[in-house]
């Protein structure tokens, strides 16, 4: 599904050089549910951003579904993100001005499909997270857990093969966090969606197929 | 996608009320001035009343004469003598009318005195210009040739003198002479310079025939052609006549002998161009006027554009999370540029719509104050279209750079809201 080979990422500021990732090689199979753990600032999010093609490594190669994306231009990367990857953020990042349904439709705006089809797919995704009744609400009218479910619906509405979740339960209480985990597990089992999730919670990590630990920008085996 | 962009745009405007107000204020102020200016220009260049056949007309309203040594020159509107000798005989013209500039007269009726503008004309004047007769008709060629004391008055003068009654056959007195009213026409705006007046009478009724020897001053001519194609031909014919066949003219009352003259047969636009450019040759400077109008419009729009660019760039931070989310889900830079441009253009279009409404008010106020006598200033379709096109240009101009900056944000940094 996704393969990282000797990936290095260093950030440069005026005089400081910060190594975020060092020689990361990693392979995730299709249908796997992988969790990434590590202390704050160890490079978990950077790793997730590189897997999600939001950030580029300084060295190393990334292969996504047999495609080497190393030399891809911004427009090509945007297309892959749109079709193959779904993102779930800790802070939900819903657009407050848009209704739930319009938020969920967002990834489909960048595909050549009719508005009717967009609506159908968005409602289908909302149904999967149990929020079709709230489709015309605004994000501010929903609880944190509901907002994260909307964010999941947005991530899956384009039927991506890879879901990247950056601490999806980080802003939620344990009950709501459990609901979110349940949805992710269902997506993984029922739809064979590959999921890579950054978490701080050992219990959540235990519910995934594999745990990857990151420390000081390196994988710990 | 478009609907989504519009919703976002409208919500952003609602949410950022002060920002929207500041931006709209700049746009509305600029666009209102432009709309009012454009309407006045449009009403002048494309008159809709007596001069509505302007495409078939050319006007001779300027004359500059120089002595042989080119040390002395005079310029003003032409005199009757000049027009009769060099414009009237133009072979390609279908009709030529010579008429005086309007001057103020005191009109008396039953002890009542009214100040009005009066113009001396020939009979062809009424066949070239398309006056709307409310009562009676124009004086005829026979009236003109016989020097009959007949007059056409406008609706305003009729209301002052005869209220709502019939004015035809009534007598009015001015310049120590009694005239019989034969026609009443709709008021004609000052913007229709050759038609504008309150009273028109045959110039054969003038108390003295001294005007016949006037080389300069006080008169104008209209040339009518039955097809627009002939206009350019006439213009060349007239210039050639002045260049090749002008006979030196000894000015009365001075030693000056005019050896060279400059005058042109103008369209409405070229007449305006000459007035504004103060052109003193055969070239009225149409291109310069067009360039100048374009530059004024751009310079005028540049200020609020800079204001909008500034505000938009400073708002990148506010929108960075949204930009990050959109990029994460597959928006390319192109998608984002289009989104923010649509937002900006929508704002300028709203500004343009508000400006059009405000401009209607300003134009009505100008009419109410009588700043341009008898003007009926309405915003027509072409002004609306030009305003909308300008606002789209304006929206693009002020939106493209901030949109480009926003689209180039690194998604990771944008998602942290730290752009």
Interface residues (C-beta under 8 A of the other chain):
Chain A: X49 X52 X54 X55 X74 X75 X78 X79 X81 X82 X83 X86 X87 X89 X93 X95 X97 X98 X102 X105 X106 X107 X109 X110 X111 X115 X154 X158
Chain B: X1 X3 X4 X7 X8 X11 X12 X15 X321 X322 X324 X325 X326 X327 X328 X329 X330 X331 X332 X333 X334 X335 X410 X411 X412 X415
